[in-house]
Amino acid sequence: MRRFLNNLFRTILTTSKASERNHSTRRARLQLHGLEDRMVLSSAATVGNILSIGVSAGVSPAQIRTLTLTELNAASKNPLIKVSDSVQGVLGQFPINQIATYEIAVNGNDNVTINDSQGFPTAPLPFANGSNIILISPQGAAGGTNNSFTLDGNVPLPSSILETYTASPTSAAASTLAVDGLNFRISSAISAVTDTIPLQGGGVLVVNASGSQNVTLTPQILADTQTLSGLGGGGGSTLTYANKNFIKLNESAPSVTVTVNAPFATILEEGISVNTSGVGDDVVVAAAGVVTSVVTKGSGSEVLVQSNAAQVNVEGDSSTNPTTTVVIGKSLGNNTDVTSGIQANVLVIDAKTLDVANNGNDSTQEKVTVTQQSISGTGFFGNSSVVVNYGGVGVVNISGGQLANTYTVEASSLNASFGSQINLNDDSDKFFAVNVDVDARSGLDLDVIKRTLQATGEININAPAGKFTNQSDGDILVSFAGGLTSQIDNDGFTVSEEHS
């Protein structure tokens, strides 16, 4: 029996080892398991008198993440500022009086909104007076793209408040917004700024631009706002605004074009002024729905007034030796222009040249009066009640339309004299009539030019007590005893003279 058991045990062990040697082992396949996506959450915390806020990135331009700062307990002595995230909810509430600086870091597709709609009797905005609000990107990071800053609400600032927005020309420095004792610093991480805080009667928003980009003012009709773009190379190069009485744009870079395309007034808006100081700057008034003023202090500038529904005032660079050119009219191409878009008065002072161009007009007959200070009449401007007033202008060039037109050149009073050279240009194939009235005080220097020989022109000169002298080139001098001499230059016109 013992021998049997030993043999059986030996057989089992031998069979088991053989089986182990012949069995093919299966090896486990190594795999990488992805960890759960983790996004850094928005946060808010104070360190001393600094409130640091980090905004998590929005998912996409279609899903902006908004951080909102509003005030709580505004009527109390210890108001709070509430910081809310559109995804996470309330991040915290902090005592306003203990905070001097707000550092807000954006990460892409973020909007930071300061809202004053709760009303703030102690301060118009939810900050302590003199606070610094810094909109930055995280340390060492670019801050992503499509970040914006919004300042809104429905509580008006006092009429004494002056808002000043200064756009940085480069990304190296921050743009700034100073309002009601607060200082906003806007880094290059913020591309667009919206400011719709109401300014009461007389309130002014001053915008300073010094970059080399062209600046454009355009309407946002559905939002009832205006947008200034191209303000600089740093943060907030685009500024959208509303609820301001007056807008003052200062542009100081050379060879920049500022285009004003504002056909309507936003809420509360009463006037826009554009001030350029760079050499060779141009201003285009494509549309003006409120009183618009343009001042060019840099030499060699040009101002083009294409269309207006409210008065436009233009002041050149010098009252003694102006170099600014002012053009009234809109180009149709092929060297033709029209003044049909001029629906309200225009004032031009201190300009080297004033060009009023309507040679593309082929639909209305013109009957125009030109004095030493004004241009007016029917069929010339889009509104026959329009008057273009001018002063301190070296040369006034007027181009008539394509129909048979009549122009009258006369002083507005007996004691007035012409300080500008007047050029009347007609390139139509129709009859062109010019009536001239001069006296001893006129001192008129008039050049009448008909650019086509397909039609005749006639000049009728009325000069009581004047002496007519016909020059060899056909030009006419009208002199007065003890008075000023007027000169009428013409080419190919029939001239009639009246001495009484």
Residue, then its C-alpha position, 0 to 999 in steps of 0.5 A: m500500500r505504501r508503495f502504491l501511494n508513493n507511486l501515485f504521488r510521484t505521478i501527480l507531481t511529474t504530471s503537474k510540472a510537465s503541465e506547467r512547462n507546456h502551458s503558454t502564459r497570457r501577458a497583460r496588455l499595458q494601457l494609458h488611462g486618461l485622467e478626468d479633464r480638470m479646469v482651474l476654477s474661478s476664484a476670489a480672495t483678499v491678500g491685505n488690501i488687494l482682492s485677487i480674482g481669477v476667471s476661468a476660461g470660457v468654453s468658446p466665443a459662443q460660451i463666454r464666461t462672465l465675471t460680475l462685480t456688484e455692490l451690496n448694502a450700498a446704503s450702509k457704512n460697510p458696503l460689500i462687493k459681490v463677485s459672481d461667476s456665470v458658471q460657478g455662481v457667487l465666489g465671495q463677498f468682500p468689504i469694499n472699504q478694505i480693498a484698494t486694488y483689484e487684480i482680475a486675471v482673464n484666461g480667454n473667452d472671458n468678460v468682466t462686468i462692473n455693474d452699478s444698477q443697485g445704486f451707490p449713494t456713497a460712490p457711483l461705482p462699487f469701489a472705494n474712491g481712488s481704487n485701482i482696478i487692474l485687468i490682467s492675464p495670469q503671470g507668464a501667460a498670454g491670457g487667451t483671446n476674446n476677452s472683454f470688459t464691460l462697465d454698465g448700469n442704470v445709475p447716472l454719474p453726476s454732471s461734473i464727472l469726466e471720463t477719460y479713456t487712454a488707449s495704449p499705442t503698444s501692447a507693452a503698456a496698459s490702456t486706462l480708464a479714469v472715472d469718478g476717482l477710479n483707475f482702470r488699467i486694461s492690459s493687452a489681454i483685453s481686446a474690447v471695452t464697453d462703457t454704457i454708464p450714463l453721464q448726466g447733462g454736460g458729461v464728457l467722455v474723452v478718448n485719447a488715441s496715439g497709435s499708428q492705426n486708422v481710427t473709425l467710429t461706427p454705429q451699432i444700431l440694434a444696441d443703440t451704441q457707437t464703437l471706436s476701433g483702431l484706438g491703439g496697439g494695446g488692450g482695449s483698442t475697441l471701445t463701445y459706448a452709449n449714454k454720454n452727452f459729449i464725446k471728445l476724441n483726441e488723436s495724436a499719431p501722424s498720417v492717421t485717418v479718422t473716420v466718423n460714421a455716426p448717422f444717428a445719435t445714441i441715447l443722451e448724445e449731443g455732440i462729437s468732437v475730433n481733435t487731431s495733432g499729427v502731421g498729415d492726419d485726415v478726418v472723414v465725416a462720412a455721416a454726422g447725426v449730432v453736432t460734429s466738430v473737427v479740429t486739426k492742429g497738425s500741418g498738412s491735414e485734410v477734412l472730408v465732409q461727405s454727409n451730415a444730418a447735423q451741423v459740422n464745424v471744421e477748424g484748421d491748423s492755423s489762423t495765420n498760415p493754415t495748411t488744412t484742406v477741407v472738402i465738402g462732397k462725396s466722391l462718385g468715382n471718375n473724378t465726380d463728386v456730389t453734395s447731396g449728402i449735405q443736409a445741415n450747415v457746415l462751418v469752416i474756419d482757418a483752412k488753406t483751401l475749401d473745395v465744394a464739389n458737386n460736378g456729379n449732379d445731373s438731376t437738379q438745377e443750381k441757383v447759388t449765391v456766394t458771398q465773402q463768408s457763405i455759400s447757399g442756394t437751391g439745387f446745390f446741397g441735399n437741403s436747400s436751406v443749408v448754408v456753408n459758412y467760412g472764414g480765414v480760408g485762402v482759396v474757395n473752389i466751387s464745382g457746379g453740376q451738369l445742368a444750366n446753372t446760375y451763380t451770383v457772387e456778391a458781398s453780404s453787405l456794402n462794407a464787406s470785403f472778400g478775403s478769399q480767392i473764389n474759383l467757380n468751375d463748370d464742366s457741363d455742356k450747358f449754359f453757365a451764367v455768373n452774376v457779379d456785384v462789386d463795390a469799393r470795399s469788395g476786393l474780389d478775386l474771382d476766377v470763372i472756368k468753363r472746362t468744356l467748349q461745347a456750351t457758352g457762358e456769360i458773366n454779368i458784372n455790376a459795379p456802380a462807379g467802377k472803372f473797367t479795364n480789360q486785360s490783354d488775356g481777357d481778364i477784367l479789372v474793376s477799380f474804384a476811386g479810393g477803394l479796392t480793386s476787384q479782378i474777374d478772370n475768365d476764359g471764353f465767357t461773354v462779359s457784360e458790364e454795368h457801371s451804375 
